[in-house]
Amino acid sequence: MIREIERKGLPGLPMLLVFLATGVLAFYTAIQSVQANQPFAAVFWFLVDALAVVGVLGIFVVNPNESRVLQLFGAYRGTVKTAGLRWANPFYTKRHVSQRVRNFESGRLKVNDEGGNPIEIAAVVVWRVVDSAEAVFVVEDFENYVKVQSEAALRNLATRYPYDAHQEHETSLRGNTALVAGELKKEVQDRLSKAGVEVLEARISHLAYASEIAAAMLRRQQAGAIIAARQMIVEGAVGMVEMALEKLSRSTQVRLDEERKAAMVSNLLVVLCADREAQPVVNAGTLYQ
């Protein structure tokens, strides 16, 4: 494994001034040597002037949150991260690598969840390069590597959890978004660590049932919501009936036998649990008729 070696590089502006001054001086001296009929001195100063021009080619710019990977005839020589005008060996190749924070949003992938239901899922991954040597030399194309491995991790995660929790305390993709996002970030980071990439955040951006089962699953969700609502209504109605019977039992104005209590309970439950408003009926007879 190739690890990043940070190099400072020489300050670019002083080196530029030195090479310019040397080039101008060498060219002037070479012209003087030619006029003085000194061929060897003239050749020497022309060579010095050429070296000064070559030296200027070693000047390069490093922007903030960017780096330059230095190579000499294929061999890795280090990475310059110091922002500004820098100078290095002009024979180095200087490859630009951005270390800024980037976003990657996957396409909508169709996968099967833990229960085998086809779903559509997409994710957003926030990442940046932290080791330029690994990003350049360990993988072929680190940007494409981030894309492929993020989608592979997302597919693998979706198969481990159901879309919806059907049991209490069951982890699901829709009901435990924070936990699922943490698992996704960990899995993506494990896959991208060899490429010198740090994952800052990973979260699901789209989650839905596939179109072929969306209608059936919608009816299932509606049925579950209706059952839950009915259960709450019944529990509340039973509590209100119990409270009414308890208050009537303490009252001295009304005395009800067991048959009348059962009729009252039945009537109250019908009124409280009905979907529609109850129609009042005035009893013009006695309590028993």
C-alpha positions in Angstrom: 0.0 0.0 0.0 1.2 3.5 -0.9 0.9 6.0 1.9 0.8 9.7 1.4 4.1 11.6 2.0 3.5 15.3 2.6 6.1 17.7 1.1 6.2 21.4 1.5 7.9 22.3 -1.7 10.0 25.5 -2.0 8.3 28.9 -2.1 7.4 29.7 -5.6 7.8 33.5 -5.8 11.4 33.7 -4.6 12.4 30.8 -6.9 10.7 32.6 -9.8 12.6 35.8 -9.1 15.9 33.9 -8.8 15.4 32.0 -12.1 14.3 35.2 -13.9 17.3 37.1 -12.7 19.6 34.3 -13.5 18.2 33.9 -17.0 18.5 37.6 -17.8 22.0 37.8 -16.4 23.1 34.6 -18.2 21.7 35.8 -21.5 23.4 39.2 -21.1 26.7 37.6 -20.3 26.4 35.2 -23.2 25.9 38.1 -25.6 28.9 39.8 -24.1 31.0 36.6 -24.6 29.9 36.3 -28.2 30.9 39.9 -28.8 34.3 39.3 -27.0 34.9 36.2 -29.2 34.8 33.8 -26.3 32.9 30.8 -27.6 33.3 28.5 -24.6 32.1 31.2 -22.2 29.2 32.0 -24.5 28.1 28.3 -24.7 28.4 28.0 -20.9 26.2 31.1 -20.2 23.6 29.9 -22.9 23.4 26.6 -21.0 22.9 28.5 -17.7 20.1 30.5 -19.4 18.5 27.3 -20.6 18.6 25.8 -17.2 17.0 28.9 -15.8 14.1 28.5 -18.3 13.7 24.9 -17.3 13.7 25.8 -13.7 10.8 28.2 -14.2 8.8 25.2 -15.4 8.9 23.8 -11.9 6.6 26.6 -10.7 3.1 25.5 -9.9 0.0 26.7 -8.0 -1.7 24.8 -5.1 -5.3 26.1 -4.3 -6.8 25.8 -0.9 -8.1 22.3 -0.1 -6.3 20.9 -3.1 -3.0 18.9 -3.5 -0.5 18.1 -6.1 0.9 14.5 -6.3 4.5 14.5 -7.4 6.0 11.7 -9.6 9.4 11.4 -11.1 9.5 8.9 -14.0 6.6 7.0 -12.5 8.0 6.9 -8.9 5.9 8.6 -6.2 7.8 11.5 -4.6 5.3 13.1 -2.3 2.3 15.3 -2.1 2.3 19.1 -1.8 -0.7 20.5 0.2 0.6 24.0 1.1 -1.6 26.5 -0.7 0.1 29.2 -2.8 2.8 29.4 -5.4 5.3 26.5 -4.9 8.3 25.1 -6.7 9.5 21.5 -7.2 11.7 19.7 -9.5 10.6 20.7 -13.1 10.9 17.0 -14.1 8.2 16.0 -11.6 4.7 15.4 -13.0 2.3 17.2 -10.8 -1.2 15.6 -10.7 -4.0 17.7 -9.3 -6.2 16.0 -6.6 -9.1 17.9 -5.0 -9.6 17.4 -1.3 -12.7 19.4 -1.0 -16.0 17.9 0.3 -18.1 16.4 -2.4 -21.6 14.9 -2.8 -22.6 11.8 -4.6 -26.2 10.8 -5.1 -26.9 7.3 -6.3 -29.6 6.5 -8.8 -32.8 4.9 -7.7 -31.9 1.2 -7.2 -34.5 -1.5 -7.3 -33.7 -4.2 -4.7 -35.5 -6.6 -2.5 -35.7 -5.9 1.2 -35.3 -8.5 4.0 -38.8 -9.8 3.4 -38.3 -10.1 -0.4 -40.5 -7.1 -1.3 -39.1 -5.1 -4.2 -38.3 -1.5 -3.2 -36.7 1.6 -4.8 -33.9 3.1 -2.8 -31.4 5.9 -3.3 -28.8 7.5 -1.0 -26.6 10.6 -0.7 -22.9 10.2 0.3 -20.8 13.1 1.4 -17.1 12.4 1.1 -13.6 13.8 0.5 -10.1 12.6 -0.2 -7.8 12.4 2.8 -4.9 10.4 1.3 -4.1 11.5 -2.2 -1.5 8.7 -2.7 -4.0 6.0 -2.1 -6.7 7.7 -4.2 -4.3 8.0 -7.2 -2.2 4.8 -7.1 -4.3 2.2 -5.3 -7.5 2.4 -7.4 -7.9 3.1 -11.1 -10.4 5.9 -10.9 -11.3 6.9 -7.3 -14.4 8.9 -8.3 -15.9 6.0 -10.1 -14.8 3.7 -7.3 -16.8 5.9 -4.8 -19.9 5.6 -7.0 -19.7 1.8 -7.5 -18.9 0.9 -3.9 -21.5 3.3 -2.5 -24.3 1.7 -4.6 -23.0 -1.8 -3.7 -23.1 -0.9 0.0 -26.6 0.5 -0.4 -27.9 -2.6 -2.1 -26.4 -4.8 0.7 -27.9 -2.6 3.4 -31.4 -2.7 1.9 -31.4 -6.6 1.9 -30.7 -6.7 5.7 -33.8 -4.7 6.8 -37.5 -4.7 6.0 -39.1 -1.7 4.5 -41.6 -1.5 7.4 -41.5 -3.0 10.9 -44.3 -5.5 11.4 -43.3 -6.4 15.0 -42.5 -4.2 18.0 -38.9 -3.2 18.4 -38.0 -4.4 14.8 -35.6 -2.2 12.9 -36.8 -1.1 9.5 -35.6 1.2 6.7 -38.6 3.6 7.0 -38.9 3.6 10.8 -35.2 3.8 11.9 -33.7 6.3 9.5 -30.9 7.4 11.9 -29.8 3.9 12.7 -29.9 2.9 9.0 -27.9 6.0 8.1 -25.2 5.1 10.6 -25.0 1.6 9.3 -24.8 2.8 5.7 -22.0 5.3 6.5 -20.0 2.5 8.3 -20.4 0.1 5.4 -19.5 2.7 2.8 -16.5 3.8 4.8 -15.2 0.2 5.1 -15.4 -0.1 1.3 -13.7 3.2 0.5 -11.0 3.2 3.2 -8.5 1.6 0.8 -9.0 4.4 -1.7 -8.0 7.2 0.7 -11.5 8.5 1.0 -13.3 9.6 4.2 -17.1 9.4 4.3 -18.5 12.4 6.2 -22.2 11.5 5.9 -24.4 8.9 4.2 -28.2 8.9 4.3 -31.1 7.5 2.4 -32.6 10.1 0.0 -35.4 8.1 -1.6 -37.3 5.1 -0.3 -40.5 3.6 -1.8 -42.1 0.3 -2.8 -41.6 -0.7 -6.4 -44.4 0.2 -8.7 -45.7 -3.3 -9.2 -46.5 -3.8 -5.5 -47.0 -0.1 -4.4 -50.8 -0.3 -4.6 -51.0 -3.6 -2.6 -48.6 -2.3 0.1 -50.6 1.0 0.3 -53.8 -1.0 1.1 -51.8 -3.0 3.6 -50.6 0.2 5.3 -54.1 1.6 5.3 -55.5 -1.6 6.8 -52.8 -1.4 9.5 -53.7 2.2 10.3 -57.4 1.4 10.5 -56.7 -1.5 12.9 -54.5 0.7 15.1 -57.1 3.5 15.1 -59.9 1.0 15.9 -57.9 -0.4 18.8 -57.4 3.0 20.2 -61.0 3.9 19.9 -62.1 0.7 21.6 -59.7 1.1 24.5 -60.9 4.7 25.0 -64.6 3.6 24.8 -64.1 0.8 27.3 -62.5 3.3 29.7 -65.3 5.8 29.3 -67.9 3.1 30.0 -66.1 1.9 33.0 -65.9 5.4 34.3 -69.7 5.9 33.7 -70.6 2.7 35.5 -68.4 3.6 38.4 -70.0 7.1 38.8 -73.5 5.6 38.5 -72.7 3.0 41.1 -71.8 5.8 43.6 -75.0 7.7 42.7 -78.1 7.3 44.9 -80.5 8.7 42.3 -80.3 5.9 39.8 -80.3 2.2 40.5 -79.6 -0.2 37.6 -79.8 -4.0 37.7 -77.3 -6.2 35.8 -79.6 -6.4 32.7 -79.9 -2.6 32.5 -76.1 -2.2 33.0 -75.5 -4.6 30.2 -77.9 -2.7 27.9 -76.2 0.6 28.8 -72.8 -0.8 28.1 -73.9 -2.1 24.7 -75.5 1.3 23.8 -72.5 3.3 24.9 -70.0 1.1 23.0 -72.1 1.4 19.9 -72.2 5.2 20.2 -68.5 5.6 21.0 -67.2 3.1 18.4 -69.5 3.9 15.5 -68.2 5.5 12.4 -71.1 7.9 12.1 -72.9 10.1 14.6 -75.6 8.3 16.7 -79.2 9.1 16.1 -80.9 9.9 19.4 -84.1 8.0 20.3 -86.4 9.4 23.0 -87.8 6.7 25.3 -91.3 7.8 26.1 -92.0 4.7 28.3 -90.4 3.4 31.4 -86.9 2.3 32.0 -87.9 -1.2 31.1 -90.2 -0.5 28.1 
